[in-house]
Structures are given as structure tokens and as C-alpha cells.
């Protein structure tokens, strides 16, 4: 037992040293940050804003004369298993969206460490229904330049990670379920658009009076119905079908939206267990599949 505790302690020390080095490196690179005007002195870390299983976000303060500017240093936690899509795809999505005023500016990147510094954006505060619908429409109008979201692959990815986390196969939704495959095929039949796929309330910010989306790690081209279904799961008070109809107009399909809603719930079931966030639920994997099958 003593040997095990020593090993764990040494492992934690290595991780802390790696993280400290990563943070210091980002700050020392301030002269290469794409800020306007350029920073005159090295910024400082103010406080940790979030520390999840996958990423850490730290508020950075930069003094420039009489003014202070704020940025966010975000990096992947060492030894974490990424649940999102590729880092390169996330950056490409953010940069594309930023060019159209829909995402924060990336001011510095370290691709090797999957670390970035982005502009700080204030929390959104109350969000009007019309604002949210307009943001989704604007994202869907972006050029569909990213790879398509492979939902089958995501199911398999979360399945394997959840098993590695100690979940039993019987507690998960199997990726090869015929119901899943039919649902995925149905969504792949519609024209793909640019999607954020994670527009939860914490991922909505403001620049001046305009809504902006952060955390583009699930961004891809894909089904607009699925993108809206993912959004509505995080805004339970919304009339989901009305929002989908307002955003999609003549492209709206009640059948596809019902499929997308229940397919997202099934995918999220495995995601929660892969992320270690599973909790007691009145639902079951069998019930989720049954509801999805009723849409086909």
C-alpha cells in the first residue's frame, strides 16, 4: 500500500509539473499573441474558471498601460481522454466562426499541447428566444467546410471509453443496435450544414450586444435537426419543435427532428458514462431505444 501511495504521489507531481510548465510557456509567448495593440508585458494568471475531466480554463489578465485586457488560457488536461472531435477541427471551426463574428478570437495556439489563448467574452445573461434562433441560423449559414459528424463513430468512441471507465456493457447502448443505425442513416439523408452541436447555456456568451458561441470541440458539418436537438437538451424550458421550425423553415421535418431528439438522448446516455457524469435517471437504455424506434 505504501508503494502504491508513493507511485500515485509521484504521478501527481509529474502532472502538476507538466501543467505548470504548460501555463508558464503560454504566458511567456505573449509577444507572439495576435493582440491589437501588441501586449507590452507578460500577462498573469488571475483564477481558474473551470477544471473539468477534459480541459482547464484560466482567466488571464494583461496590463497594457492604463488598461487591463482579459483572455482565457484553455488546455487539455494531461492524461485525459478527449470526448470531443479533433483539436484541429475545433480550431478550424472557431476561426471560421470568428471571421463571421460568431466565436471568440484565437490569439495564440500550441497545437502540440492542445493549448490556446482566446479573447475573454462576458457571460450572456438572459437570452431571448429570437436571439438564440438567430445565432443558430447564422451558424448554419457558415460555409460547410469541416468534416461531417460521424455519429456511428461517436457512439463507438463513447462505448469504448465508458467500458474503460468500468461501466458494464449491459448499462450502455450498443453502437451496432439496428435502431441506431437506421436513425443515423435517416439524418445523413439531409443536406449537411455547419453545426456547433453543443450550444448549451454555458457555451453562449456576448460580445457587446451580440451572442457568440464558445467551446467548438464538437463542431462539424452535419444534420441541422441534430444540432438543434442537442441545443434544446440544454434549454429544457424551450419549445423545442417551435425553435426547430423557426430556424429551419421549409427544411423542417417533424420526423427528422423526433429522430434527432431521441438519437441525441441515446448518444448522451453513453457520453455521460464515458465522462463519468452518469446519474440516477428514471429512463433506461432500453426505453431510449424504444422511443427512438418509434420515430422510424
SULSUL-V640891 format. One record per pair of residues at least 6 apart in sequence whose C-alpha atoms are under 7 Angstrom apart, sorted by the first residue. I is the first residue (numbers start at 1). J is the second residue. D is the distance in whole Angstrom. If there is no record, write none. Layout:
# SULSUL-V640891
I;J;D, I;J;D
This chain:
# SULSUL-V640891
15;78;7, 27;42;6, 27;43;6, 28;42;6, 30;39;7, 30;42;6, 31;39;7, 33;107;5, 33;108;5, 34;107;5, 34;108;7, 35;107;6, 39;64;6, 40;64;6, 43;60;7, 43;61;6, 43;62;4, 43;63;7, 44;60;6, 44;61;5, 44;62;7, 45;58;7, 45;59;6, 45;60;5, 45;61;6, 46;59;5, 46;60;6, 46;61;6, 47;58;6, 47;59;5, 48;57;6, 48;58;4, 48;59;6, 49;57;5, 49;58;5, 49;59;6, 50;56;6, 50;57;5, 51;57;7, 53;80;7, 54;76;6, 54;77;6, 54;80;6, 54;81;7, 54;82;6, 55;74;7, 55;75;6, 55;76;4, 55;77;5, 56;74;6, 56;75;6, 56;76;7, 56;77;6, 57;72;6, 57;73;6, 57;74;4, 57;75;7, 58;72;6, 58;73;5, 58;74;6, 59;70;7, 59;71;6, 59;72;5, 59;73;7, 60;70;6, 60;71;5, 60;72;6, 60;73;7, 61;68;7, 61;69;6, 61;70;5, 61;71;7, 62;68;6, 62;69;5, 62;70;6, 63;69;6, 70;119;7, 70;120;5, 71;117;7, 71;118;6, 71;119;5, 71;120;4, 72;117;5, 72;118;5, 72;119;6, 72;120;6, 73;116;6, 73;117;4, 73;118;7, 74;115;6, 74;116;5, 74;117;6, 75;114;6, 75;115;4, 75;116;6, 76;114;6, 76;115;7, 84;217;5, 84;218;5, 85;217;6, 85;218;6, 87;114;7, 87;217;7, 89;146;7, 90;216;5, 90;217;5, 90;219;6, 93;216;7, 93;219;6, 94;103;6, 94;216;6, 97;103;5, 98;104;6, 98;105;6, 102;212;5, 102;213;6, 103;212;5, 103;213;5, 103;214;6, 104;118;6, 104;119;6, 104;214;7, 105;118;6, 105;119;6, 106;116;7, 106;117;6, 106;118;4, 106;119;7, 107;117;6, 107;118;5, 108;116;6, 108;117;5, 109;115;6, 109;116;5, 109;117;7, 110;116;6, 121;205;6, 121;206;6, 121;207;6, 122;205;6, 122;206;6, 123;205;5, 123;206;6, 124;204;6, 124;205;4, 124;206;5, 133;243;7, 133;247;6, 135;211;7, 137;247;6, 139;194;6, 139;195;6, 140;193;5, 140;194;5, 140;195;6, 142;194;6, 143;194;7, 144;193;5, 144;194;5, 144;221;6, 146;220;5, 146;221;6, 147;220;6, 147;221;6, 148;220;6, 148;221;5, 148;222;5, 149;220;5, 149;221;6, 149;222;6, 151;184;7, 152;175;7, 155;175;5, 155;267;6, 156;175;6, 158;270;6, 158;271;6, 158;274;6, 159;270;6, 161;274;5, 162;270;7, 162;273;5, 162;274;4, 163;169;7, 165;274;7, 172;270;6, 172;285;7, 173;270;7, 173;285;6, 179;289;7, 179;293;6, 183;259;6, 183;296;7, 187;223;6, 187;256;7, 188;223;7, 190;223;7, 192;221;6, 192;222;4, 192;223;5, 193;221;5, 193;222;5, 193;223;7, 193;224;6, 194;220;6, 194;221;4, 194;222;7, 195;219;6, 195;220;6, 195;221;5, 195;222;6, 195;224;7, 195;227;6, 196;216;6, 196;218;6, 196;219;4, 196;220;7, 196;227;7, 197;218;6, 197;219;6, 197;227;5, 197;230;6, 198;218;7, 198;230;6, 198;231;6, 199;231;5, 200;231;6, 200;234;5, 200;235;7, 201;234;7, 203;213;6, 203;214;5, 203;215;6, 204;211;7, 204;212;6, 204;213;5, 204;214;6, 205;211;6, 205;212;5, 205;213;6, 206;212;5, 225;256;7, 225;257;5, 225;260;6, 226;260;5, 226;261;7, 228;244;6, 229;260;6, 229;261;5, 229;264;7, 230;264;6, 232;238;7, 232;240;6, 244;252;7, 245;252;6, 255;295;7, 258;295;6, 259;292;6, 259;295;6, 262;288;7, 262;291;7, 262;292;5, 263;292;6, 266;288;6, 272;278;5
